[in-house]
Amino acid sequence: MNLPYIDPKDLPESVRDKIGDSNFYWESLHDDDFLIDFPVTEQMAEKQKRQAQVMLVAYRKYLEATKSILKKVEKKVITEEQAKDLLAEAHKFYEAIKDGNQSL
């Protein structure tokens, strides 16, 4: 892949002072072979996208449950022991979804 030439006059003066009259070219930061042999099919990409969406929803539900439990403790609606049990249950549910053993 050919990358564009960088004209020194297009660079800021502070950079030109440091590089002098040298010529610069962009360098590729990727491996062309990796892009050609990228091992993802359309179906795999859709599956991974769906998994990411499920995880995001699960995390948001877990976060919402955690905040709700903490508010109840602050208002003394539930005891700290009850809160620990509820937090453990919420965490267990989140882990089950993350591991694919539970659905939303």
N, C-alpha and C positions, 0 to 999 in steps of 0.2 A: 504494500500500500504506500503510495507516495503522499507525503505530507507537505504542506506549504512551507515555502522559504520565509524566514522572518527577516524583514528588512530592518537593519539597525536604526534607520531614521524614524521608524514607527515605535521604537522603544522610548521609554521615559529617559530624560537626560541623565538622571542619576544612574541608570543602568548602563547607558552608553558610555559614561565616564569609566565604569568598571570594566567593561568588556573591550573597549577600544574599537579597532576596525575589523574585528573578527566577524565571520559569517556564521549564522545560526540556522538550523533546520529543526522542525518539530521531530521528536522521536516518538515512535509508537511505544505505548506502555502495556500492550497486550500481546499475547501470542496468537498469531493468525491461525495456527493449527487448532487451538482450543475453540475458536469461534466456528470453525468448519465442523469439528467433531463434537459439538455441544450435545450432550446426551439427554436432551429433553424433548419429548414428543408433545404434541398439542394436548393429548389426553393427560399426560403426566403434569403438564403445566396447569390444566384445569383442576386436577385433583389436588395439587399443592395449593392452589388459590383457594379452593373450598376448605381445605384443612386450616389455612391461615385465617379464613373468615370465622370458622367455628371456634378456633382458639381465641380470637379477639372477642367474640361474643361471650365465651366462657369466662375469660378474664374480667370482662366488664361486669358480668353477673357476680363473680366472686368478689370483686372490689365493692360493688353495691351492697352485697350481703355483709361484708366486713364493716363497712361504714355504718350500716344500720345497726349491727350488733354493738359497735362502740358507742353509738348515740344512746342506745337503750341502757348501757352500763352507766354512762354519764348522767342520765336522767333517773338512775336507780330503778328502772323498770324490771331489770333482771340482775341477778348476782354475778359476780366475777366467775364463779364456778359454772354457772349456766352459759355465760359468754364463752368460756373456754371450750365447753362442749359444742356450742354452736359454731365457733370458729373452726374447730377440728372437723366438724361435719361439712362445713363449706369448703375447707381445704381438701378433704377427701373427695368431694364431688368434683372439684376443679381438677384434681389429679386424675380422676377416672376419665373425665372428658379428654384431658391432655393425652392420656395413654390410649384413647380410642375405645375404652371399655364402657362408655356411657354416652348417650346422645343428649342433646339439649332438648 
